[in-house]
Amino acid sequence: MTHDATVPDAEYWDARYAQSDRMWSGRPNSALVREAGDLAPGRALDLGCGEGADAIWLAERGWRVTAVDISAVALGRAAEHAAATAAADRIDWQRHDLGSSFPAGRFDLVTAQFLHSHDAMPREEILQRAAAAVAPGGVLLIVGHAGMPAWDPESDVPLPTPDEVVESLRLPDGEWELLRCEEHPSFRTDHDGNPDPRTDNTVKLRRRTA
């Protein structure tokens, strides 16, 4: 679906999700599983939660999750998926246009998985607010694409390197520990089910307690 800049972001994403019964695989993102699997459960914030697979995975492991998306269609679908599990009461689904509003609170884990958009979403400012929402001792996990798929080679979506992501956060000196900052291969399938290997990047930081 081509993005028309004259269409409001929420309307665009609602229409995109409404095109099919399921947009994503229903499985949690592999980087989240790898990087958060050994963290002690606490309060988590999932930015751009989509159809809810990451939020449900966290909730099933004992996290209290605030899961945020711009699309009411995606959030409704996510809540339906969660209702089929034992974790539904541990997830608070919230609709936010993160360029305009942001969930309140401090969190032990803030995760932003592939928070990209064709529109003018202020990604750097959103991720700076994400960092500010991390509680002392908590973790900020940002995972993004480092290259677009073969079926969308002309995309104008900004894809910063992991070093550029860290720099854009403008973190105060001495308050954070950088745990991971790297590009890595990612293996998925395209719209036709064919292998679609590409490169992603992961930034993981922990806020120091003192």
N, C-alpha and C positions, 0 to 999 in steps of 0.2 A: 504494500500500500504506500503510494507516494505521499510524502508529507507536504501539505499545502500550508504555507506560512500564515495564511489568513485565517486558518481554522484554529480555534483555541486549543491549547495543549490537552486539556482534559477531554474535550470532544474527540480529538484525533485518537487518543489512546483508547477511549471507550469504543470507538468505531473499529479500531484495529483488533481489539480483543473480541469484539462481537462477530468478526469474520469467521471464527471457528469455535468449536466447543472447547478446545484446548490449544493454547499457543506454545507452551513449554512442555518439557518431558514429564513433569511431575516428580522428578528426582531432585534432591538438594544439589547445589553447585559443589563440584568436587573440591574446589579450593576452600570453601567453608568447612566441609567435612574434614579436610586435612589440617586446617589451621585452628579450628575451634573444637575439634573432637576431644582434646585432652584438657579443655578449660573447665574449671569448676562452674556449675550453673549459677546464674544470678539473674540480673535484669539485662535484656538484650533489646537493641533497636535495629530493625531490619528496614533499610531505606530502599525503596523501589522493590517491594516484595512480590509484585506480580501476582501469580496464582497461588503463592503461599508455600511452596515446597520447602524453602529454607526456614521459614518461621515455624512450620509444623515440625521439621526435623529438630530444631532447637527446643521447642516446647516438649517434644517427646523425650528429651534428655533432661528435663527438669527446669529449663529456663522459663522465666516470665518474659514474654515477648510483646513489644509494641511493633506492629508491622504496618508499614506505611506505603501507600501508592497513590498516584494521581487519578487512577481509573476506578470508578465505582464498579464497573463490570468485572475487573480483575479482583477487586476486594470481595465482591459477592461470591465469585467463583472460589476464591481462597477460603472464605468462611464455610462454604459447602464442603470443600475437601477436608477442612479441619473437623467438621462435625462428624465425619466418619471415623475419627480417631478418638483416643482418650485424652487428647491434649487441647481440645477446643477451649476449655475454660482458662488456659494459661496464655491465650493470645488476645491482644487488644488490637483490632483492625481499625486503622485510622486513615481517612482520606486527607491528603495534603498535596498541594502544589508546592514542592519544596523550595521553589524560588520565592514564594510568598509567605509560607507558614512552615513551622517546624514543631515537631512534638516536644512537649515539655518533659523535663526530668533529666536525671543523670543515670548512666548505664554502665554495666560491667563489660559489655560488648556492644560496639556499634559496627554494623556490617553494611557495606555498600557493594553489591555484586552487580557489575556491568551497568552502572548508573550512567548510561549514555542516552543521548536523544538527538534527533535531527533538528529540533527547535533550538531556541536561544536560551536553553536552560543554563543558569549560572552555576555550573558544576563546581568550580573552585570555591565559590562562596558557600555552597551547600556542604561541601566536604570540610570546610573550616568550621562550620556550625556543628558538623558531626564530631569533629575533634573536641570541640568545647563541651559536648554532651557526654564525653567519656569520664567516668568517675576515677578517682585515684586508684591505681592498681589495675584499671580496666584496659581493654584492648580495642584498638581501631583497626579494622580490616577492610581494605579497599582492593577490589579485584576488577580489572578492566581489560578490554581488548587492546592488543598492540597492533592488530591488522584486521582489516575488514574481510569478509568472506568473498570467495571468487564470484559469487552471484551478485555482489554489490560493490564492485571495484571503484565506482565513481563517488562513493559516499563522501559527504562533507562533514561527517561527525568527527570532532576533535578527539584524537587518541594520544594522550600524553604518555611519555615514558614513565617508568616507576620513579626515577630520580626527579622528573618534573612534577609528579604528583606530590612527592615529599616536599619539594621546594614551595609548591603552591599553597601548602597547608600553613606556612608561616608560623611554625610552632616555636614557642619560647625556648631559648637555650636551657638545657639541663632538666627540662620537665618530662622529656620523653625518651624512651629506649627504642631504637629501631631494631626490630626483630627479623624483618625480611623486606627486601627491596630488589625484586628480580623479575626478569621475563622468563617464561617457561612455555613449552609446547602444550597445546590443548587439543584434544581429539573429540570431535563431535560429528554430527551428520548434517547435511544440508536439507533443504525442503523436500528433496526427492529421496532422502534416505541414504545418500551416498556419503562416503567419508569426506570430512571437511576439516582437515588439520590446519591449525593456524597458531599464532602466538598470543598468549595473554600475559598480563603482568599482575603481580601481587605486592602490595605494601601492607605491612603489619607492624604496628607500633603499640607499645605499652606505656601508659601514663605512670610516671613514678609516684610513689606514695609520699615522698618527702623530698 
